[in-house]
């Protein structure tokens, strides 16, 4: 009877005899590609006894299974076998679409008796007599019947071929042998099908466990009794559970020593099992292996979102606890809140000053303030308007960057010393009021740089403004230029002798919204976006910015810019 699942007509231009570097396999391993699992040896032993019984009942000298390999579209002999060496089993294989005896029985579902293997065309194509010394044979398909739960019909699937070779005493096989072999092949088919299902389940379980263990998020499974079913590697690391410590079967509160997390799990187990429970916890996470071994790195406080979801099957059997690191998200939220607060303050300060002086001038109907005083008021109002303009420009640039829009550069030959002089002139009143001195130090014949003049002025304004703000004790602030002819770049250095930047903050000063929070800088106004824009604008010019600082001694920012902007290379169209 043909198999309803047997392969259809494929390209048949392939020879019957196969060669493959893979070693001979057992029946159980062949159906799965692996011998792992506690049940494989049991299946193999039962099949071995079954093959020996078939050979004894049919008085045969040899007996072997060939199983269908869907990936290779071939039939492959597998161990255990009777009367064959492991190497002979390895050699016995054939393409499904070839004209061999094995492929014929597999494709048609019919049994076959060969009275002379040296003259039968199918046996000759498979090399049974020449390669294995076979004289006669009887062959039946290995079929498995399954009932379709929807239509209640029976589905017959052919999974391989069972061969019995060379009856003792030189006798020929007959139809009684075929009926007997078909009957016994049903037991073999059922057993092999069971091995396939078992190995598929084991492999699926191993893949699931490997996936869970490979997750970067913490993963814990707890049954409804509160006993742990699974803890992945990430969760062990976060919860400080030794790798060798057995957790399966133990109560979660005897393994997890974190009161808030235990209370969240308890609420999930004791509450409505159909609903998800969530919360947030803070964990002290030890430094990773990639941290600088020479640095004194302490455990960091990390914020984790805890989500407890029901483990659903026929009914809820437990909960899945997921620990997801949201430290960065919460950090950004805090920085944005602080940013909004700082921007509100930064906007209110110049507006208050402008409104106060304008109100004073408007109220002076009697001419109390002379021309000199009025001129001073106007200069203050003008400076505060410039301050507002700079802040609004920073916000607009930040918005464009955050939306992913490239910053459009209007390139021209920029005289950087001239730009620096304008910036210093604008910043000098503020600097001198704090006791600071602004100095320019550019070499003669400093080359013109292809850049966006407004963006360069914004870079220098932010750097010089920072230097003034963070030099409360005064001192000299230098804006210097260096030319490196060998690499065709210029370097602009802004150096102050202010409070400096602590080592732990150096790597983050160019992040948006980030401000160094220490006793010396906490009361200094700022939005935390100036240095972020310096970095972004420098990189927009195919340059970079670096910082060197020593707390209490001062800071130097160095912006490196190419003299000429690189041009895109266009390939000639054909």
C-alpha positions, 0 to 999 in steps of 0.5 A: 500500500503506498504511503500518503506521506511518501515523497512524490516524483522528484528529479531522478537523475541521481545514482542509487549508491550513496557515499557520506563521511558521517559514521554509522548511526543507531536507529534512535540517533538517526531519527534525531541526529543525536544519541543524547537522552536517557531513553536512546539505549532502551530503544536500541536494545529493544530493536536489537532483540526485535531484529534478532527475533525476526532473523530467527523466525525467518531463518535469515542470515542478515536483517537491517533497517533503512530509515528515511532522511528527509533532509538528504532525501535518502534511505540510510541503514542504521544500527542495530543490524543483524549480520552486518558490520558497522562499516557495511551499515554505513555503506548501505544507503540510497537516494529515494528517487533512484531505481534501487530495491530499497527506494522501490519498496519505500516509494510504492509501499509494496513488499518485494521478493528477490530470488537472485540478487545478481540478476535483479535490476533493483538489487544490482542498482543497489549493489546488494550482491556485489557489495554485501554478498546478498543472494536472496531477500524479502523487503517490506515498507516500515509504515506508521498509522495515525488517526486524524482527530479532525476527519477521523481518517487514518493517515499512513506514513512510510518511515523506511524499509525493512530488509531480510537477506539470505534464508538459511540452507539456500531456500527462497523466500515466499509469500508466507515470509512476506506476511510474517515480516509485514506483521513484525514490521508493525512492531518495529515501525511503532518502536521507531516512531516512538523513538522519533517522538521521544528524541524530538521532545528531548531535543525541543526541551534542550533547545528551550533550556538553551534559549532560556539559559542564553537570555540576557534577562533574568528568568525564573519559573516557580510552580504554584506551590512556590517551588522553583522549576528553572533559574537561568544563568542571568538570574543566578548572577543578578540574585547572587546564586552560585552556579553549583547551587541546586535550585530546582525543587526548592522554595523560592524564598529559601533561594532568593534573598531579596525581600521586595522580589519575594513579596512580588512573587508571593503576590503573583502566586496568591493573587489572580493567577490569570493576571500579570504582576509587576514591580521594580526592585534595585539590585547591587550587581557586581562588576562584570569581567570586562571591567578594568582590573586595575580600577577599583570598581564597586558593585553598581546599583541597578534598577530591574523591572519584575514581571510575573506572568502565569505559566499557562497549560491546560491550567495555570501551573505556575508563574514566570518571573522576568527581571529586565534591566531598566536602569538606563531608561530610568536614568534617562527619565530622571535626566529629562526631568532634571533637564526640563527643570533646568531649561525652565530655570535657564529661560526664566533667568534672562527673561526675569532680567530683561523684564526687570530692566525694561520695566525700569526704563518704562517707569522712568518717565521723569528721566531719572536715569541718564544716557549712560545708565540707560546704555548699560541697561540696554547692553544687559538686555542685549546680552540676556537676549543673546543668552536666550538665543543661544539656549533656543538654538541649542534646543532646536539643534538637540531636537533635530538630532533627536529626530534623526535629521542630519545637521545641514552644514553651510560650508565656507573658508572659516577664519577660526581665530576671528570666530574665537575673537568674537566668542571671547568678546561676547564672553569677556564681561561674564568672565571678568565679573567672575575674575577670569581672564580670557586669552587667545593664542593662535599661531600666525598664518593659521589656515582657513578651515572649510567648515560651517562658521555658525556651527564653529562659533557654537562649539567655541561658545559652549566650550568657553562658556563652560570654562567660565562657568566652572572657573568660579575662583577666576584664573586664565582661560585660554583658547589656542590653535594648533596646526598639524600639517602632516595630517591636514587637521587643526586643533582648537584647545580651550583650557581653564584652571577651574574645578575640573571633572572627576575621573568617574564622570569623564566618559559621560560628559558628552551625553545629552542631559548629563551634568556632573553632580558634585558639591562644586558644580551643583549650583552652576547653571546649565542644561546638560546639552552644551557638550553633547552639541559640541561632540555632535557638531564636531563629528558633523565636520568629520572631526572629534572632541577630547577632554583631559581634566584633573579635579581642582586643577582645570580642564582642557577640551580639544576639538580636532577638525580637518582643513578640508571636508571629505567629498563623497566618491561617486562611481561613474554610471554605465 
